[in-house]
Amino acid sequence: MNTDIPWNLLAPLIFIQLILSVVGLISLYKAESTRGPKWLWVIIILCGSLLGSVAYFVVGRKDVS
């Protein structure tokens, strides 16, 4: 049984997830208001993997007009 992890395929996804999480948390920190409590968005961004960060950028941020 071969259980070698294909790091050459997983490394880009891990890198993208890390970058999106960091950028999402920085954006959340700088935001004056969000749709929902900030503490909840921190949990969603950190535990939601790629989808948590994307959800924050699509749903959580309020438009500044």
Helices and strands as residue ranges (DSSP letters): H 7-30, H 38-47, H 49-55, I 56-60
